[in-house]
């Protein structure tokens, strides 16, 4: 702190940490207070970054601090050796993370056989369960060379307002069907011109009964339930 560069690192590190908390300080799932990012994120461009990503800049600050300590001959050699050892230790991968990172490829046969082209035309819009981040439907879509479109992919935690306004979408994102789900789903299917609904095996127990009020008899094909959606009234 006695040097100008030390002040710069400490203060910039503090700013990075505060920004990484986002617009609100949460403790035990409770919002306690508003943080500066609440106002910063209202500015153009600044409303795009995910605040948690700022944490990587904190590690940049820490690495610069460590470099200064390691290169300062006035600091005891044992301290610098201990710091160097800890720096190397922190590079060791998290074993638990490495074990849980791989994701099983669970593509139903429906997407790998001619069954897809029997029931789905190129460019048809499909609603797939598990929905969005709950499953790997984007992988299934990619494996078919983008043969069909979907109404529920996942590229970030941000859900477009045009989708959020549909109660059915919120239920599917939460994977928690509520009474009246089918009635809420009908206008969503019509608005986005959905031609088919695909329910993978892991979602059938939860969603099959909820889709029954649509009045569409599903076909069991390729390991999934396929609902051919006609224009809904």
C-alpha positions as CSV (number, residue, x, y, z in Angstrom):
1,X,0.0,0.0,0.0
2,X,3.0,2.3,0.5
3,X,3.7,2.4,-3.2
4,X,1.6,3.9,-6.0
5,X,1.5,0.6,-7.9
6,X,0.4,-1.2,-4.7
7,X,-2.5,1.2,-4.3
8,X,-3.5,0.7,-7.9
9,X,-3.6,-3.1,-7.5
10,X,-5.4,-3.1,-4.2
11,X,-8.0,-0.6,-5.3
12,X,-8.6,-2.1,-8.8
13,X,-8.9,-5.5,-7.1
14,X,-11.5,-4.1,-4.8
15,X,-13.5,-2.6,-7.7
16,X,-13.3,-6.0,-9.6
17,X,-14.7,-7.9,-6.6
18,X,-17.5,-5.4,-6.0
19,X,-18.5,-5.6,-9.7
20,X,-18.3,-9.4,-9.7
21,X,-21.2,-9.5,-7.1
22,X,-23.5,-8.1,-9.7
23,X,-26.3,-5.6,-9.1
24,X,-27.4,-7.0,-5.8
25,X,-25.6,-8.5,-2.8
26,X,-27.1,-11.9,-2.1
27,X,-26.5,-13.8,1.2
28,X,-28.3,-17.1,1.8
29,X,-30.7,-16.4,-1.2
30,X,-31.7,-13.0,0.3
31,X,-31.0,-9.7,-1.4
32,X,-29.4,-7.4,1.2
33,X,-28.4,-4.3,-0.7
34,X,-27.9,-2.7,-4.1
35,X,-24.3,-2.7,-5.5
36,X,-22.8,-0.3,-8.0
37,X,-23.3,-2.7,-10.9
38,X,-27.0,-2.0,-10.6
39,X,-26.4,1.5,-12.2
40,X,-23.4,0.6,-14.3
41,X,-25.4,-2.1,-16.2
42,X,-27.8,0.5,-17.4
43,X,-25.1,1.8,-19.7
44,X,-24.9,0.6,-23.3
45,X,-22.4,-2.3,-23.7
46,X,-22.0,-2.6,-20.0
47,X,-25.4,-4.4,-19.8
48,X,-24.0,-7.4,-21.7
49,X,-21.2,-8.9,-19.5
50,X,-21.9,-11.5,-16.8
51,X,-20.7,-9.9,-13.5
52,X,-19.3,-13.2,-12.3
53,X,-16.8,-13.2,-15.1
54,X,-15.0,-10.2,-13.5
55,X,-13.6,-12.6,-11.0
56,X,-10.9,-13.6,-13.5
57,X,-9.5,-10.1,-13.4
58,X,-9.2,-10.5,-9.6
59,X,-6.8,-13.4,-10.3
60,X,-4.9,-11.2,-12.7
61,X,-4.5,-8.6,-9.9
62,X,-3.4,-11.4,-7.5
63,X,-0.9,-12.7,-10.0
64,X,0.7,-9.3,-10.4
65,X,0.9,-9.0,-6.6
66,X,2.6,-12.4,-6.4
67,X,5.0,-11.4,-9.1
68,X,6.1,-8.3,-7.2
69,X,6.6,-10.3,-4.0
70,X,8.6,-13.1,-5.8
71,X,10.9,-10.5,-7.5
72,X,11.6,-8.4,-4.3
73,X,14.9,-9.4,-2.8
74,X,14.0,-7.5,0.4
75,X,11.4,-10.2,1.2
76,X,12.6,-13.3,3.1
77,X,13.5,-16.2,0.8
78,X,11.3,-18.6,2.8
79,X,8.2,-16.4,2.2
80,X,8.9,-16.2,-1.5
81,X,9.5,-20.0,-1.8
82,X,6.3,-20.7,0.1
83,X,4.4,-18.3,-2.2
84,X,5.9,-20.0,-5.3
85,X,4.9,-23.4,-4.0
86,X,1.3,-22.3,-3.3
87,X,1.1,-20.7,-6.8
88,X,2.0,-24.1,-8.4
89,X,-0.3,-25.9,-6.0
90,X,-3.2,-23.7,-7.1
91,X,-2.6,-24.8,-10.8
92,X,-3.5,-28.4,-10.0
93,X,-6.9,-29.1,-11.6
94,X,-10.0,-29.7,-9.4
95,X,-10.4,-33.5,-9.5
96,X,-14.1,-33.3,-8.7
97,X,-14.6,-30.8,-11.5
98,X,-12.8,-33.0,-14.0
99,X,-14.9,-36.0,-13.0
100,X,-18.2,-34.2,-13.4
101,X,-17.4,-32.0,-16.5
102,X,-18.0,-34.7,-19.2
103,X,-21.6,-34.9,-20.3
104,X,-23.1,-38.2,-21.5
105,X,-24.2,-38.2,-25.1
106,X,-27.8,-39.4,-24.8
107,X,-29.1,-38.8,-28.3
108,X,-32.4,-40.7,-28.8
109,X,-32.6,-43.0,-31.9
110,X,-35.3,-40.7,-33.2
111,X,-32.7,-38.1,-34.2
112,X,-30.2,-40.7,-35.6
113,X,-32.5,-42.7,-37.9
114,X,-34.8,-42.1,-40.8
115,X,-37.6,-41.7,-38.3
116,X,-36.8,-38.0,-38.0
117,X,-37.4,-37.4,-41.7
118,X,-40.5,-39.5,-41.6
119,X,-42.2,-37.2,-39.1
120,X,-40.3,-33.9,-39.5
121,X,-39.8,-31.8,-42.6
122,X,-36.6,-29.7,-43.0
123,X,-36.9,-26.4,-41.1
124,X,-39.9,-27.6,-38.9
125,X,-39.9,-26.0,-35.5
126,X,-39.8,-28.6,-32.6
127,X,-40.5,-28.2,-28.9
128,X,-38.2,-30.7,-27.2
129,X,-38.3,-32.0,-23.6
130,X,-36.1,-31.8,-21.5
131,X,-36.4,-28.1,-22.4
132,X,-33.5,-25.7,-23.0
133,X,-30.7,-26.0,-20.4
134,X,-32.5,-28.9,-18.8
135,X,-31.3,-31.2,-21.6
136,X,-29.0,-31.5,-24.6
137,X,-31.4,-30.8,-27.4
138,X,-29.0,-28.4,-29.1
139,X,-26.6,-31.3,-29.5
140,X,-29.3,-33.4,-31.0
141,X,-30.1,-30.6,-33.4
142,X,-26.4,-30.2,-34.4
143,X,-26.1,-34.0,-35.0
144,X,-28.8,-33.7,-37.6
145,X,-26.9,-31.0,-39.4
146,X,-29.5,-28.4,-38.2
147,X,-32.3,-30.3,-40.0
148,X,-34.9,-28.7,-37.8
149,X,-35.4,-25.6,-35.7
150,X,-36.1,-25.5,-32.0
151,X,-38.1,-23.2,-29.8
152,X,-35.9,-23.5,-26.7
153,X,-32.1,-23.6,-27.1
154,X,-29.5,-22.5,-24.6
155,X,-26.6,-20.2,-25.2
156,X,-26.7,-18.2,-21.9
157,X,-28.7,-17.7,-18.8
158,X,-30.4,-14.7,-20.4
159,X,-33.9,-15.6,-21.7
160,X,-35.3,-13.1,-24.3
161,X,-38.3,-11.1,-23.1
162,X,-40.3,-12.4,-26.0
163,X,-40.0,-15.9,-24.5
164,X,-40.2,-14.9,-20.8
165,X,-43.7,-13.5,-21.3
166,X,-45.1,-17.0,-21.8
167,X,-46.0,-18.7,-18.5
168,X,-45.5,-22.1,-20.3
169,X,-41.8,-21.2,-21.0
170,X,-41.2,-20.4,-17.3
171,X,-42.7,-23.8,-16.3
172,X,-40.5,-25.6,-18.8
173,X,-37.4,-23.8,-17.8
174,X,-38.1,-24.6,-14.1
175,X,-39.0,-28.2,-15.2
176,X,-42.1,-27.8,-13.0
177,X,-45.5,-28.2,-14.7
178,X,-48.4,-26.4,-13.0
179,X,-52.1,-26.7,-13.4
180,X,-53.3,-25.3,-16.7
181,X,-49.9,-25.9,-18.5
182,X,-51.5,-27.2,-21.7
183,X,-53.8,-24.2,-21.9
184,X,-50.8,-21.9,-21.5
185,X,-48.8,-23.9,-24.1
186,X,-51.4,-23.8,-26.9
187,X,-50.9,-20.1,-27.8
188,X,-47.1,-20.5,-27.5
189,X,-47.1,-23.4,-30.0
190,X,-49.4,-21.4,-32.4
191,X,-47.3,-18.2,-32.1
192,X,-44.0,-19.9,-33.0
193,X,-45.6,-22.3,-35.6
194,X,-44.4,-25.4,-33.8
195,X,-44.9,-28.5,-36.0
196,X,-44.0,-31.1,-33.4
197,X,-43.2,-31.9,-29.8
198,X,-40.6,-34.4,-28.8
199,X,-40.4,-35.9,-25.3
200,X,-37.3,-37.8,-24.5
201,X,-37.5,-40.8,-22.1
202,X,-36.2,-38.9,-19.0
203,X,-39.1,-36.3,-19.3
204,X,-42.0,-38.6,-20.1
205,X,-43.0,-39.3,-16.5
206,X,-43.3,-35.6,-15.7
207,X,-44.6,-34.1,-18.9
208,X,-46.7,-36.8,-20.7
209,X,-49.8,-36.2,-18.5
210,X,-49.4,-32.5,-18.8
211,X,-49.5,-32.6,-22.6
212,X,-52.5,-34.9,-22.7
213,X,-55.1,-32.0,-22.7
214,X,-53.7,-30.9,-26.0
215,X,-55.7,-33.8,-27.5
216,X,-52.8,-35.1,-29.6
217,X,-52.1,-38.8,-29.5
218,X,-48.3,-39.3,-29.3
219,X,-46.4,-41.8,-31.3
220,X,-43.7,-43.9,-29.6
221,X,-40.9,-43.8,-32.2
222,X,-37.1,-43.9,-31.9
223,X,-37.2,-43.9,-28.1
224,X,-39.2,-40.7,-27.8
225,X,-42.8,-39.6,-27.8
226,X,-43.6,-37.5,-30.9
227,X,-46.6,-35.2,-31.0
228,X,-47.6,-34.0,-34.5
229,X,-48.9,-30.5,-33.8
230,X,-51.7,-29.3,-36.1
231,X,-52.7,-25.6,-36.1
232,X,-54.3,-25.1,-32.7
233,X,-57.6,-23.2,-32.3
